[in-house]
Amino acid sequence: MTEPLIELKGISKSFGNNVILDNVDLTIERGDSLGIIGPSGTGKSTILRIIAGLLAPDAGEIYIQGQLRQGLIEDAEDPIFIGMVFQQAALFDSLTVEENVGFLLLQHSTLSRREIKQLAEEKLAMVGLGKIGDRYPAELSGGMRKRVSFARAIMSNPQNPRYTPEVLLYDEPTAGLDPIASTVIEDLVRDLQRAEGGCSTYLMVTHQDSTIRRTTDKVVFLYQGKVQWQGKISDIDATENPLVRQFFSASVDGPIQVIG
């Protein structure tokens, strides 16, 4: 058997007296489209930041393609490249769209500006945003900014195959979007999974029912710092787990404590 791309073992994380993750195990195999779901404040985004190497756990081990990670991503390179799409797009306001998408290459390659421009245009075309490279983020709608962040996340460096994303981490990519814009983003996630030059493996953090059902094949339900349930999308409507049933019914009655 091949090693999982990513494996978390006994991961715990607290902020002050607030326990966010409590001895969490998680395995991501190549080709997975895994949803991480649960109520607000249950550690979903925290898991993504730990996987990305942006945040260190208090306890536990992280294996990237079988290799134990030591420290944060800035301390040592992982054996695979992990890209992240942030909830608020996290674009640089002072850079054009093209410069945002090509930022990795501007910082870590000797490619010419012309070459980077061409590669950025190719990625923008993949997310349906041709000929906007000279615009600034402030000139774009929320949905367009999200798609620019997708293009940036899948940017690869032809001079160094190591900088080709093998895993994408999506942190609520449809948050704040209207239903039609959300559908565009959901379709794009699946398109990028199948496309040459896209990324076949990803984790999706989201609260939105449509996004969960249309972009993931299996889900992990987090609550009170622990994995409370996991299964295939087809299992959601059949499970008797009271947490999952309450979450998807949007009921205020049930074991999930409603914060007033």
C-alpha contacts under 8 A as a table, 3 or more apart, distances in Angstrom:
res1	aa1	res2	aa2	distance
3	E	65	Q	5.86
3	E	66	G	5.74
4	P	7	E	6.40
4	P	27	T	6.64
4	P	28	I	5.95
4	P	29	E	4.81
4	P	30	R	6.97
4	P	64	I	7.80
4	P	65	Q	5.81
4	P	66	G	6.91
5	L	27	T	7.90
5	L	28	I	5.83
5	L	29	E	5.40
5	L	30	R	6.06
5	L	64	I	5.77
5	L	65	Q	4.39
5	L	66	G	7.31
6	I	27	T	5.91
6	I	28	I	5.10
6	I	29	E	7.00
6	I	51	I	7.97
6	I	62	I	7.37
6	I	63	Y	5.70
6	I	64	I	4.71
6	I	65	Q	5.85
6	I	66	G	7.59
7	E	25	D	7.52
7	E	26	L	5.77
7	E	27	T	4.50
7	E	28	I	6.30
7	E	62	I	5.87
7	E	63	Y	5.05
7	E	64	I	6.60
7	E	65	Q	7.94
7	E	66	G	7.88
8	L	11	I	6.32
8	L	24	V	7.16
8	L	25	D	5.11
8	L	26	L	4.95
8	L	27	T	6.35
8	L	60	G	7.43
8	L	61	E	6.00
8	L	62	I	4.78
8	L	63	Y	6.48
9	K	23	N	7.48
9	K	24	V	6.53
9	K	25	D	4.69
9	K	26	L	6.85
9	K	60	G	5.55
9	K	61	E	5.18
9	K	62	I	6.42
10	G	22	D	7.58
10	G	23	N	4.06
10	G	24	V	4.94
10	G	25	D	5.46
10	G	59	A	6.93
10	G	60	G	4.49
10	G	61	E	6.66
11	I	21	L	6.76
11	I	22	D	6.60
11	I	23	N	4.82
11	I	24	V	4.82
11	I	25	D	6.59
11	I	57	P	6.31
11	I	58	D	7.46
11	I	59	A	5.56
11	I	60	G	4.27
11	I	61	E	6.53
11	I	62	I	7.96
12	S	19	V	7.95
12	S	20	I	7.43
12	S	21	L	4.69
12	S	22	D	4.58
12	S	23	N	5.04
12	S	24	V	6.55
12	S	57	P	5.88
12	S	58	D	5.60
12	S	59	A	5.13
12	S	60	G	6.41
13	K	19	V	6.31
13	K	20	I	5.58
13	K	21	L	4.92
13	K	22	D	6.74
13	K	57	P	5.24
13	K	58	D	5.10
13	K	59	A	7.04
14	S	17	N	6.68
14	S	18	N	5.46
14	S	19	V	4.28
14	S	20	I	5.27
14	S	21	L	6.82
14	S	58	D	7.18
15	F	18	N	5.24
15	F	19	V	6.55
15	F	20	I	7.21
16	G	19	V	7.85
19	V	22	D	6.82
19	V	224	Q	7.98
19	V	225	G	6.67
20	I	41	G	7.59
20	I	42	T	6.11
20	I	43	G	5.26
20	I	46	T	7.90
20	I	224	Q	7.14
20	I	225	G	5.04
21	L	24	V	6.44
21	L	42	T	7.60
21	L	43	G	6.03
21	L	224	Q	7.60
21	L	225	G	4.01
21	L	226	K	6.31
22	D	225	G	4.86
22	D	226	K	5.65
23	N	59	A	7.97
23	N	60	G	7.35
23	N	225	G	7.94
23	N	226	K	7.02
24	V	225	G	7.62
24	V	226	K	5.95
24	V	227	V	6.57
25	D	227	V	7.90
28	I	32	D	6.44
28	I	34	L	7.80
29	E	32	D	5.60
29	E	201	T	7.76
30	R	200	S	7.40
30	R	201	T	5.78
31	G	200	S	5.18
31	G	201	T	4.52
31	G	202	Y	7.68
32	D	200	S	7.42
32	D	201	T	5.02
32	D	202	Y	6.27
32	D	203	L	7.76
32	D	217	D	7.53
33	S	200	S	7.96
33	S	201	T	5.86
33	S	202	Y	5.11
33	S	203	L	5.94
33	S	204	M	7.39
33	S	215	T	7.14
33	S	216	T	4.93
33	S	217	D	5.60
33	S	218	K	6.84
34	L	202	Y	6.43
34	L	203	L	4.83
34	L	204	M	6.08
34	L	216	T	5.44
34	L	217	D	6.26
34	L	218	K	5.26
34	L	219	V	5.51
34	L	220	V	7.49
35	G	203	L	5.78
35	G	204	M	4.62
35	G	205	V	5.89
35	G	206	T	7.44
35	G	212	I	6.47
35	G	216	T	5.56
35	G	217	D	7.62
35	G	218	K	6.21
35	G	219	V	4.41
35	G	220	V	6.20
36	I	44	K	6.24
36	I	203	L	7.08
36	I	204	M	6.00
36	I	205	V	4.95
36	I	206	T	7.06
36	I	219	V	5.76
36	I	220	V	4.99
36	I	221	F	6.16
36	I	222	L	7.20
37	I	44	K	6.88
37	I	205	V	6.13
37	I	206	T	6.16
37	I	207	H	6.50
37	I	219	V	6.92
37	I	220	V	6.15
37	I	221	F	4.98
37	I	222	L	6.17
38	G	42	T	6.61
38	G	44	K	7.54
38	G	207	H	7.21
38	G	221	F	5.34
38	G	222	L	5.06
38	G	223	Y	6.09
38	G	247	F	7.31
39	P	42	T	6.09
39	P	207	H	7.62
39	P	222	L	7.69
39	P	223	Y	6.91
39	P	247	F	7.50
39	P	256	I	7.98
41	G	44	K	7.56
42	T	222	L	6.15
42	T	223	Y	5.40
42	T	224	Q	5.97
42	T	225	G	5.94
43	G	46	T	4.89
43	G	47	I	6.17
43	G	222	L	7.34
43	G	225	G	6.56
44	K	47	I	5.36
44	K	48	L	6.75
44	K	205	V	6.35
44	K	222	L	7.21
45	S	48	L	5.07
45	S	49	R	6.34
45	S	171	D	6.46
45	S	205	V	6.88
46	T	49	R	5.18
46	T	50	I	6.21
46	T	55	L	7.78
47	I	50	I	5.09
47	I	51	I	6.15
48	L	51	I	5.09
48	L	52	A	6.05
48	L	169	L	6.50
48	L	171	D	7.49
49	R	52	A	4.96
49	R	53	G	6.19
49	R	54	L	5.17
49	R	55	L	5.48
50	I	53	G	5.14
50	I	54	L	5.89
50	I	55	L	4.74
50	I	56	A	5.88
50	I	57	P	6.65
51	I	54	L	7.64
51	I	62	I	7.63
52	A	55	L	7.67
52	A	73	I	7.28
52	A	82	I	6.38
52	A	83	G	7.56
52	A	84	M	7.29
52	A	169	L	7.81
53	G	56	A	6.92
53	G	71	G	7.79
53	G	72	L	4.74
53	G	73	I	4.58
53	G	74	E	7.82
54	L	72	L	6.12
54	L	73	I	6.53
55	L	72	L	6.79
56	A	71	G	6.88
56	A	72	L	6.43
57	P	60	G	6.84
61	E	68	L	7.02
61	E	69	R	7.52
62	I	68	L	5.85
62	I	69	R	5.68
63	Y	66	G	5.25
63	Y	67	Q	5.03
63	Y	68	L	4.42
63	Y	69	R	5.85
64	I	67	Q	5.11
64	I	68	L	6.44
64	I	69	R	6.69
64	I	78	D	6.62
64	I	79	P	6.71
64	I	80	I	7.24
65	Q	79	P	6.76
65	Q	80	I	7.33
67	Q	79	P	7.50
69	R	72	L	7.72
69	R	76	A	7.99
69	R	78	D	7.17
70	Q	75	D	7.49
70	Q	76	A	7.19
71	G	74	E	7.97
71	G	75	D	5.89
71	G	76	A	7.42
72	L	75	D	5.34
72	L	76	A	7.07
73	I	76	A	5.67
73	I	77	E	6.04
73	I	78	D	7.07
74	E	77	E	7.21
78	D	81	F	6.65
79	P	162	R	7.79
80	I	162	R	6.63
80	I	163	Y	7.99
80	I	165	P	7.24
80	I	166	E	6.42
81	F	162	R	6.44
81	F	163	Y	5.79
81	F	164	T	6.07
81	F	165	P	4.73
81	F	166	E	5.86
81	F	167	V	6.99
82	I	165	P	5.35
82	I	166	E	6.14
82	I	167	V	4.96
82	I	168	L	5.92
82	I	169	L	7.49
83	G	153	A	5.19
83	G	154	I	6.99
83	G	165	P	5.71
83	G	166	E	7.78
83	G	167	V	6.21
83	G	168	L	4.73
83	G	169	L	6.20
84	M	153	A	6.00
84	M	168	L	5.52
84	M	169	L	4.57
84	M	170	Y	6.08
84	M	171	D	7.72
85	V	89	A	6.55
85	V	149	S	6.08
85	V	150	F	6.26
85	V	153	A	6.33
85	V	168	L	7.34
85	V	169	L	6.04
85	V	170	Y	4.90
85	V	171	D	6.12
85	V	173	P	7.21
86	F	89	A	5.05
86	F	90	A	6.20
86	F	149	S	7.70
86	F	170	Y	6.54
86	F	171	D	5.25
86	F	172	E	7.50
86	F	173	P	7.16
87	Q	90	A	7.68
87	Q	170	Y	7.61
87	Q	171	D	5.03
87	Q	172	E	5.22
87	Q	173	P	5.46
87	Q	174	T	7.99
87	Q	175	A	7.00
88	Q	146	K	7.58
88	Q	173	P	7.99
89	A	145	R	6.20
89	A	146	K	5.32
89	A	148	V	7.81
89	A	149	S	5.40
90	A	149	S	7.46
91	L	100	N	6.47
91	L	137	P	6.92
91	L	145	R	7.71
91	L	149	S	6.99
92	F	95	L	5.51
92	F	100	N	6.48
92	F	137	P	7.55
93	D	96	T	7.59
93	D	136	Y	6.63
93	D	137	P	5.75
93	D	138	A	6.91
94	S	136	Y	7.32
95	L	98	E	7.89
95	L	99	E	5.63
95	L	100	N	6.02
95	L	136	Y	6.48
95	L	137	P	7.93
96	T	99	E	5.09
96	T	100	N	6.15
96	T	133	G	6.52
96	T	134	D	5.57
96	T	135	R	5.45
96	T	136	Y	4.54
96	T	137	P	6.96
97	V	100	N	5.06
97	V	101	V	6.23
97	V	132	I	7.01
97	V	133	G	4.85
97	V	134	D	6.20
97	V	135	R	5.76
97	V	136	Y	5.66
97	V	137	P	6.47
97	V	148	V	7.01
98	E	101	V	5.24
98	E	102	G	6.09
98	E	117	K	6.50
98	E	120	A	5.80
98	E	121	E	7.18
98	E	132	I	7.84
98	E	133	G	4.32
98	E	134	D	6.37
98	E	135	R	7.98
99	E	102	G	5.03
99	E	103	F	5.62
99	E	106	L	7.92
99	E	117	K	7.90
99	E	120	A	7.98
99	E	133	G	7.81
100	N	103	F	5.10
100	N	148	V	7.98
100	N	152	R	6.79
101	V	104	L	7.70
101	V	120	A	5.73
101	V	123	K	7.89
101	V	124	L	7.95
101	V	148	V	6.82
101	V	149	S	7.28
101	V	151	A	6.07
101	V	152	R	4.12
101	V	153	A	7.87
101	V	155	M	7.05
102	G	105	L	5.40
102	G	106	L	6.16
102	G	116	I	6.04
102	G	117	K	7.22
102	G	119	L	7.56
102	G	120	A	5.60
102	G	152	R	6.74
102	G	155	M	7.15
103	F	106	L	4.99
103	F	107	Q	6.24
103	F	152	R	7.70
104	L	107	Q	5.28
104	L	108	H	5.87
104	L	109	S	7.80
104	L	155	M	7.65
105	L	108	H	5.07
105	L	109	S	4.98
105	L	110	T	7.75
105	L	111	L	7.17
105	L	116	I	6.80
105	L	156	S	7.98
105	L	157	N	6.41
106	L	109	S	6.19
106	L	110	T	7.79
106	L	111	L	7.71
106	L	113	R	7.90
106	L	116	I	7.53
109	S	157	N	7.31
109	S	159	Q	7.10
111	L	115	E	6.05
111	L	116	I	6.43
112	S	115	E	5.18
112	S	116	I	6.29
113	R	116	I	5.09
113	R	117	K	5.99
114	R	117	K	5.05
114	R	118	Q	6.32
115	E	118	Q	5.17
115	E	119	L	6.33
116	I	119	L	5.11
116	I	120	A	6.01
117	K	120	A	5.09
117	K	121	E	6.14
118	Q	121	E	5.10
118	Q	122	E	6.34
119	L	122	E	5.07
119	L	123	K	6.43
119	L	155	M	7.94
120	A	123	K	5.21
120	A	124	L	6.11
120	A	133	G	7.89
120	A	151	A	7.76
120	A	155	M	7.56
121	E	124	L	5.04
121	E	125	A	6.07
121	E	130	G	6.71
121	E	131	K	7.45
121	E	133	G	6.99
122	E	125	A	5.13
122	E	126	M	6.42
123	K	126	M	5.01
123	K	127	V	6.69
123	K	151	A	5.18
123	K	152	R	7.64
123	K	154	I	7.46
123	K	155	M	6.82
124	L	127	V	5.29
124	L	128	G	6.32
124	L	129	L	5.00
124	L	130	G	5.75
124	L	133	G	7.97
124	L	148	V	6.82
124	L	151	A	5.64
125	A	128	G	4.93
125	A	129	L	5.24
125	A	130	G	4.79
126	M	129	L	7.46
126	M	151	A	7.47
126	M	192	L	7.92
127	V	147	R	6.00
127	V	148	V	7.54
127	V	150	F	7.30
127	V	151	A	6.44
127	V	188	L	6.78
129	L	132	I	6.45
129	L	144	M	7.73
129	L	147	R	7.75
129	L	148	V	7.81
130	G	133	G	7.59
131	K	134	D	7.76
132	I	135	R	5.58
135	R	139	E	6.47
135	R	140	L	7.89
136	Y	139	E	5.54
136	Y	140	L	7.26
137	P	140	L	5.41
137	P	145	R	6.48
138	A	141	S	7.94
140	L	143	G	8.00
140	L	144	M	5.77
140	L	145	R	6.09
141	S	144	M	5.17
141	S	145	R	6.25
142	G	145	R	5.19
142	G	146	K	6.35
142	G	177	L	7.19
143	G	146	K	5.10
143	G	147	R	6.41
143	G	177	L	6.78
143	G	181	A	6.08
143	G	182	S	7.93
143	G	185	I	7.63
144	M	147	R	5.07
144	M	148	V	6.25
145	R	148	V	5.04
145	R	149	S	6.34
146	K	149	S	5.14
146	K	150	F	6.45
146	K	173	P	6.88
146	K	185	I	7.98
147	R	150	F	4.91
147	R	151	A	6.34
147	R	185	I	7.38
148	V	151	A	5.04
148	V	152	R	6.30
149	S	152	R	5.04
149	S	153	A	6.16
150	F	153	A	5.06
150	F	154	I	6.46
151	A	154	I	5.48
151	A	155	M	6.35
152	R	155	M	5.26
153	A	165	P	7.59
153	A	168	L	7.37
154	I	164	T	7.38
154	I	165	P	6.13
154	I	197	G	7.39
154	I	198	G	6.06
154	I	199	C	7.03
155	M	164	T	7.09
155	M	165	P	7.64
156	S	161	P	7.43
156	S	163	Y	5.35
156	S	164	T	4.51
156	S	165	P	6.89
157	N	160	N	5.36
157	N	161	P	6.32
157	N	162	R	7.83
157	N	163	Y	5.43
157	N	164	T	6.54
158	P	161	P	6.17
160	N	163	Y	5.90
161	P	164	T	5.63
165	P	168	L	6.90
165	P	199	C	6.59
166	E	199	C	5.87
166	E	200	S	7.17
166	E	201	T	6.56
167	V	199	C	6.43
167	V	200	S	7.29
167	V	201	T	5.00
167	V	202	Y	5.27
167	V	203	L	7.84
168	L	199	C	6.83
168	L	201	T	6.49
168	L	202	Y	4.60
168	L	203	L	6.48
169	L	202	Y	5.70
169	L	203	L	5.00
169	L	204	M	6.29
170	Y	173	P	6.06
170	Y	202	Y	7.36
170	Y	203	L	6.08
170	Y	204	M	4.83
170	Y	205	V	6.08
171	D	204	M	6.38
171	D	205	V	5.04
171	D	206	T	6.88
172	E	175	A	5.43
172	E	204	M	7.10
172	E	205	V	5.25
172	E	206	T	4.56
172	E	207	H	7.35
173	P	185	I	7.40
173	P	206	T	7.46
174	T	177	L	5.60
174	T	181	A	7.85
174	T	182	S	5.21
174	T	185	I	6.72
174	T	186	E	7.73
174	T	206	T	7.65
174	T	208	Q	7.73
174	T	211	T	7.42
175	A	206	T	7.72
175	A	208	Q	7.90
177	L	180	I	7.94
177	L	181	A	5.75
177	L	182	S	5.65
178	D	181	A	5.37
178	D	182	S	6.03
179	P	182	S	4.98
179	P	183	T	6.22
180	I	183	T	5.11
180	I	184	V	6.46
181	A	184	V	5.09
181	A	185	I	6.42
182	S	185	I	5.14
182	S	186	E	6.10
182	S	211	T	7.68
183	T	186	E	4.98
183	T	187	D	6.07
183	T	211	T	7.97
184	V	187	D	5.28
184	V	188	L	6.17
185	I	188	L	4.93
185	I	189	V	6.25
186	E	189	V	5.24
186	E	190	R	6.71
186	E	211	T	6.14
186	E	214	R	6.57
186	E	215	T	6.03
187	D	190	R	5.36
187	D	191	D	6.13
187	D	214	R	7.89
187	D	215	T	7.74
188	L	191	D	4.84
188	L	192	L	6.03
189	V	192	L	5.34
189	V	193	Q	6.36
189	V	215	T	6.68
190	R	193	Q	5.01
190	R	194	R	6.56
190	R	215	T	6.29
191	D	194	R	5.37
191	D	195	A	5.96
192	L	195	A	5.02
192	L	196	E	7.92
192	L	197	G	7.89
192	L	198	G	4.63
192	L	199	C	6.02
192	L	200	S	7.37
193	Q	198	G	5.83
193	Q	199	C	4.99
193	Q	200	S	4.25
193	Q	201	T	6.88
194	R	198	G	6.90
194	R	199	C	7.39
194	R	200	S	6.32
195	A	198	G	5.08
195	A	199	C	7.47
199	C	202	Y	7.45
204	M	212	I	7.94
204	M	215	T	7.85
204	M	216	T	7.33
206	T	211	T	6.95
206	T	212	I	6.74
207	H	211	T	7.85
207	H	212	I	7.52
208	Q	211	T	5.32
208	Q	212	I	6.26
209	D	212	I	5.18
209	D	213	R	6.24
209	D	248	F	7.27
210	S	213	R	5.22
210	S	214	R	5.86
211	T	214	R	5.24
211	T	215	T	5.69
211	T	216	T	7.78
212	I	215	T	5.78
212	I	216	T	5.74
213	R	216	T	6.03
213	R	217	D	7.71
213	R	233	I	6.50
216	T	219	V	7.08
216	T	233	I	7.14
217	D	232	K	5.91
217	D	233	I	5.51
218	K	230	Q	7.40
218	K	231	G	5.53
218	K	232	K	4.00
218	K	233	I	5.15
219	V	230	Q	5.55
219	V	231	G	5.66
219	V	232	K	6.20
219	V	233	I	6.68
220	V	227	V	6.62
220	V	228	Q	7.78
220	V	229	W	6.03
220	V	230	Q	4.37
220	V	231	G	6.84
221	F	227	V	5.71
221	F	228	Q	5.65
221	F	229	W	5.12
221	F	230	Q	5.99
221	F	244	V	7.44
222	L	225	G	6.45
222	L	226	K	5.54
222	L	227	V	4.69
222	L	228	Q	5.77
222	L	229	W	7.45
223	Y	226	K	5.60
223	Y	227	V	6.62
223	Y	228	Q	6.35
227	V	230	Q	7.44
228	Q	243	L	8.00
229	W	241	N	7.56
229	W	244	V	7.72
231	G	235	D	6.06
231	G	236	I	7.44
232	K	235	D	5.20
232	K	236	I	7.07
233	I	236	I	5.55
234	S	237	D	6.90
234	S	238	A	7.65
235	D	238	A	5.24
235	D	239	T	5.92
236	I	239	T	5.66
236	I	244	V	7.29
236	I	245	R	7.93
237	D	245	R	7.70
239	T	244	V	7.59
239	T	245	R	7.43
240	E	244	V	7.92
240	E	245	R	7.00
241	N	244	V	5.55
241	N	245	R	6.25
242	P	245	R	5.05
242	P	246	Q	6.01
242	P	254	G	7.03
242	P	255	P	6.93
243	L	246	Q	5.27
243	L	247	F	6.11
243	L	254	G	7.28
243	L	255	P	6.25
243	L	256	I	6.35
244	V	247	F	5.09
244	V	248	F	6.22
245	R	248	F	5.48
245	R	249	S	6.05
246	Q	249	S	5.16
246	Q	250	A	5.91
246	Q	251	S	5.43
246	Q	252	V	7.60
246	Q	253	D	7.31
246	Q	254	G	6.07
246	Q	255	P	7.80
246	Q	256	I	7.40
247	F	250	A	5.25
247	F	251	S	6.95
247	F	256	I	7.94
248	F	251	S	7.98
251	S	254	G	7.20
252	V	256	I	7.95
252	V	258	V	6.57
253	D	256	I	7.83
254	G	257	Q	7.56
